[in-house]
Each structure stands twice: as structure tokens, then as C-alpha cells.
């Protein structure tokens, strides 16, 4: 009994570390586009398609896998997902060519798509209702850590030891997270089964559909730029790998701090007010990035503000979705991550789109930011 209680007490941390692995797996190509391009003999455009096609797979895979796996016991389901992510990253390290790497990534993300929404849904099963908001926000710290620590490390390792070593690092981390989840997450957890009636109920809920639309617009304003943040910084400011890694680190560290703050205040402020605060920070950061394009110090400062709103806005949307319709949480949270990253499909097809005409970047970023602001209200 005591051992089970101890395992349950650390279960949110195990789920959070799984999100760290998931985040690193999804974001990895963004941190090493030049190395992938040089190592595989392809263009930056083609390397960027690893993110684009991965996003399409996530958009389709997350709701589909939520439906197909909703009756599976959660520890088994989540641990298996982490095992696939670990194996997929290790296999990527040995991919002989671009086509093989792309196929491995698509298969890996088709399965990995279910981790983040199911982890959020599992959080609702292991904590009291009054702690649900802060626990879901805490679990999303994994994504902030992926950007704060994982992405700079990926950039550092790839620039010095090659992209294969970076994938190997993520694979090793996935193995560790897999073991921790097996040891810490209680057995016997099952959520509400997802069936066709569930999707019908989601489609009839105006509140849920509005929250999903807000999430899509909030995140599209970011990821249309974030995907090519490294090449953008290099082209516009002449930044090298270390400077780019530092900017990624600032982005992720501030994202981590933002989620920590959100975790502390959401239970007293409420999800709406907390979400509104961080949406304002997101708007300020994206606007600052657009206006400061071409100056590294200004762009890095804007990234710091942007980062504060980056993961916290998304985690607050998860909390609001769960609160809006608790019986539909397994389905609605599964739809939210695809909405969040659907913007990657509309990302520029190559770094050449980020031409020296900084006014184009300002215009695109400001339009995205203003869309986020209007819909957040």
C-alpha cells in the first residue's frame, strides 16, 4: 500500500518527463535543420518537410489513436507509446538516407501522437478535482523543458557531433522515461471510452469548438515562424550555432518559467484569467519579434517575452477544455494538440521565404499575432 502511494505521488512527474521526450521528438528537426541538410545532401526546404509531414501525421493520428486506444489501460498505453518514441529516435540515428528518416519519423509520430492528450487525460484520473488544473499545467512543463533544455542541447550536439548523435540522445532519454513511467504510474487506470457518440457530442459543443479554434490560432501565430527560427536568425542577423542555441534556450527557459507561474496561479485565478494573461504575453513577444527583425538583441528579448506565453497558453487551453466538458476530455484534449501544431503545415516551404525584406516578416508575424488576440476574447 505504501509503495503504491509513493508511486502515485510521483506519477505526475513521470507523465511530465514523458512529455519532455515527446516534445523533443517533435521539435528535434527544428534544432538541426542545417545539419540534416548537409548530412543527408538535401535542401533546408526538404529538411523542413520532416516537420511539415510530421505535423500532418500528428493532426490525423491524435484523434484517431484516442478513439482506437481509449479502452486500453493507461499505464500500458503510455509506456508502450514511450517505448515506440525511444525506438523511433534510436532508429533515426541509424537511418541511411532521407527517405528512411522520413518514414521512421512518420511511423514514430503516428503512435507518439496519443501521448500528450492521454497524459493530460490521465492526470484527471489521479488527482482531486481541485488540483486538476495545476497538475495538467505541471505535466505540460515537459514541453517547456523540451524547448528550454532539449532543443538547445539538440542544436549543440548536432552542430558538434552530428544529427545522428542528437537522435541517439533523445532515444536514450526515451528509454529512461519509459522505465520511470512503468515504476511510477499506478496500474488499472482507464478513462471514458471514446466512440462515435463522443465525437458527435464534441461537434455539438460550441464552447469546445471555440476553444479548439482559439488554440489553433494561438499556436499557428508561433509555429509558422518557430519552425525556421534557426535559419531566420542566421539569415537576418548572421547568428552562429551557439547564438541560435542560446535563443532557443531563452525561448524554452522562459516557457518553463511561464508554465511554473501558471501552475501556481491557475487554481486561484481560474483558467480563463490565467489564459488571458499569458495570451497577452504571447502577443507582445510575437509583435516584438516582428518589429525587431534583423537585430539579434531585440529578437532575443522578444523571444523571452514570447516564451513566457508559449507553453502556458497551450496548457491553459487543455485545462479549459477539460473543465468545459469533463466526460469528453479524452476526445477534446486529443483534438487540441493537432490544432496546436496544424500551423506547421502552413509554415514557409523553405528558409528562403525569410528573405532579407524584413517587412514581409513583420507583416506575417503581426497578422498572426492579431488573429491570436481577437480569438482569445
Rosetta blueprint (number, residue, H / E / L):
1 X L
2 X H
3 X H
4 X H
5 X H
6 X H
7 X H
8 X H
9 X H
10 X L
11 X H
12 X H
13 X H
14 X H
15 X H
16 X H
17 X H
18 X H
19 X H
20 X H
21 X H
22 X H
23 X H
24 X H
25 X H
26 X H
27 X H
28 X H
29 X H
30 X H
31 X H
32 X L
33 X H
34 X H
35 X H
36 X H
37 X H
38 X H
39 X H
40 X H
41 X L
42 X L
43 X L
44 X H
45 X H
46 X H
47 X H
48 X H
49 X H
50 X H
51 X H
52 X H
53 X H
54 X H
55 X H
56 X H
57 X H
58 X H
59 X H
60 X H
61 X H
62 X H
63 X H
64 X H
65 X H
66 X H
67 X H
68 X H
69 X H
70 X L
71 X L
72 X L
73 X L
74 X H
75 X H
76 X H
77 X H
78 X H
79 X H
80 X H
81 X H
82 X H
83 X H
84 X H
85 X H
86 X H
87 X H
88 X H
89 X H
90 X H
91 X H
92 X H
93 X H
94 X L
95 X L
96 X L
97 X L
98 X H
99 X H
100 X H
101 X H
102 X H
103 X H
104 X H
105 X H
106 X H
107 X H
108 X H
109 X H
110 X H
111 X H
112 X H
113 X H
114 X H
115 X H
116 X H
117 X H
118 X H
119 X H
120 X H
121 X H
122 X H
123 X H
124 X H
125 X H
126 X H
127 X L
128 X L
129 X H
130 X H
131 X H
132 X H
133 X H
134 X H
135 X H
136 X H
137 X H
138 X H
139 X H
140 X L
141 X H
142 X H
143 X H
144 X H
145 X H
146 X H
147 X H
148 X H
149 X H
150 X H
151 X H
152 X H
153 X H
154 X H
155 X H
156 X H
157 X H
158 X H
159 X H
160 X H
161 X H
162 X L
163 X H
164 X H
165 X H
166 X H
167 X H
168 X H
169 X H
170 X H
171 X H
172 X H
173 X H
174 X H
175 X H
176 X H
177 X H
178 X H
179 X H
180 X H
181 X H
182 X H
183 X H
184 X H
185 X L
186 X L
187 X L
188 X L
189 X L
190 X L
191 X L
192 X L
193 X L
194 X L
195 X L
196 X H
197 X H
198 X H
199 X H
200 X H
201 X H
202 X H
203 X H
204 X H
205 X L
206 X H
207 X H
208 X H
209 X H
210 X H
211 X H
212 X H
213 X H
214 X H
215 X H
216 X H
217 X H
218 X H
219 X H
220 X H
221 X H
222 X H
223 X H
224 X H
225 X H
226 X H
227 X L
228 X L
229 X H
230 X H
231 X H
232 X H
233 X H
234 X H
235 X H
236 X H
237 X H
238 X L
239 X L
240 X L
241 X H
242 X H
243 X H
244 X H
245 X H
246 X H
247 X H
248 X H
249 X H
250 X H
251 X H
252 X H
253 X H
254 X H
255 X H
256 X H
257 X H
258 X H
259 X H
260 X H
261 X H
262 X H
263 X H
264 X H
265 X H
266 X H
267 X H
268 X H
269 X H
270 X L
271 X H
272 X H
273 X H
274 X H
275 X H
276 X H
277 X H
278 X H
279 X H
280 X H
281 X H
282 X H
283 X H
284 X H
285 X H
286 X H
287 X H
288 X H
289 X H
290 X H
291 X H
292 X L
293 X L
294 X L
295 X L
296 X H
297 X H
298 X H
299 X H
300 X H
301 X H
302 X H
303 X H
304 X H
305 X H
306 X H
307 X H
308 X H
309 X H
310 X H
311 X H
312 X H
313 X H
314 X H
315 X H
316 X H
317 X H
318 X H
319 X H
320 X H
321 X H
322 X H
323 X H
324 X H
325 X L
326 X H
327 X H
328 X H
329 X H
330 X H
331 X H
332 X H
333 X H
334 X H
335 X H
336 X H
337 X H
338 X H
339 X H
340 X H
341 X H
342 X H
343 X H
344 X H
345 X H
346 X H
347 X L
348 X L
349 X L
350 X L
351 X H
352 X H
353 X H
354 X L
355 X L
356 X L
357 X L
358 X H
359 X H
360 X H
361 X H
362 X H
363 X H
364 X H
365 X H
366 X H
367 X H
368 X H
369 X H
370 X H
371 X H
372 X H
373 X H
374 X H
375 X H
376 X H
377 X L
